[in-house]
Amino acid sequence: MSAADTIEIRRLRVLAHIGVPEAERATPQALFITLRLQPSRGFDGLADDLAHTVDYAAVAGQVDALAAARPRRLIETLALEIAGHLLAQHPLARVAVTIEKYILPDTECVAVHLERGR
């Protein structure tokens, strides 16, 4: 497997009740999530068969559902939960999660990034 064998889902828009003040968590906010998924098998030997790789439509749906599942204070918490879920549910060697939140004035965004592997 090559380290370059990566599936990227770029800036998936999800809604989440997230923020430190309770008032901020009261209304869903749009977050953008970028995932870099390294399949355990890499891309060699896929035989053009979805069963031999990671179903990125399923991943996107799971991340969307996870973000909406419950209120959280920190985007860091959500990033950890996403990484743990994806590693547990999919044949991945490594996952990188970036979450962008648009909350601070005079900034493009606040973002967290983490990488986890088996």
N, C-alpha and C positions, 0 to 999 in steps of 0.2 A: 504494500500500500504506500502510495506517495503522500507526503504531507500536503501536497497541493490538491488532493482529492477532497474537495469541500463543497457542500451544498450551502448556499447563502440565501436566506430569506431577509430581504432588506426593507426595513422601516414598516413592518406590519403595524397597522393602526389598530389599537385595542382601546376599550374604555374600562376604566378602573376607578374605584373609590379609594383614593390614595392621598396621603398628606398627613403632616403632624397635627395641625389644628383640626378639631372635630368639624368645624365649618367647611374646611377644604375637602374633607372626606364625604361630605353630605351630597355633593353633586359629582357624577362621573366625569372624569377628565380623560382626554385623549392622550395616550402615550404612544411612542413609536418604538418598536422592538426590532432589533436586528439580530438574527441568529446565524452563526457559522457552525455547521454540523459536519463533523468528520466521521463518515461511516466506518464501522469496524472493518469491513471488507474492502474498503476503497472502491474504485470504479472498475477495476480489472475483473473480468469474468461475470459481468452483469447479465450478459446475453439478452440485453434489451428487455429485461423482466423487472417490473416494479417490486416483486417479491424479494429481489436480491439487493435492494437499496432501501433508503429511507423515504417514506411517503410524505413529501413536504406539505401536501394539502392537509393531511391528518395532523401533522405537527402544528401548522398554523391554527387549525381549529382547536387543538388542545391548549395552545398558548392563549388564545382568545378567551376560552372558557375559564382557564386558570386565573387570568387577570380579573375577570368579572366575578369570580366565585365568592370573594369576601373582601371587606375593607382591610386596608393595610396602611401603616404609617409611612413606611420607607420603600423607595423603589429598589433599594439594595435587597430587601426581604423578598420582593417579587422576583428579582433576578436569580437569587439563590433557589427559590422554589421552582422556577422554570428549568434551570439547569438540572436540578435533582430529578424532576419529573421526566425530562427528556432522556437523561441517561438511564433511568429505570425502565422506560417504556419502549425505547428504540435501540437498535443495534449500532450504537455510537461509541467511538473511541474517545471522542472529545467534543465538547460543545462550548461555544463562546456566546455570551449574551450581552447585548448593549441595550439599555433602556434610556430613551430621551424623554424628558419632561419639560414642559414649557410653563415655568412658574416665576422665575426671577426677572424683574425688569432689567432692561439694558443688557440682556444676554440672549444669545440665540436659543440656548437650552441648557439644562443641567442634565448630565448623562452619567450613568454608571456602567462599568464594563467588568465582566468577570469571565474566567475560563475554568472549566472543570473537565476532568477526564477520569477514565477508569484506571 
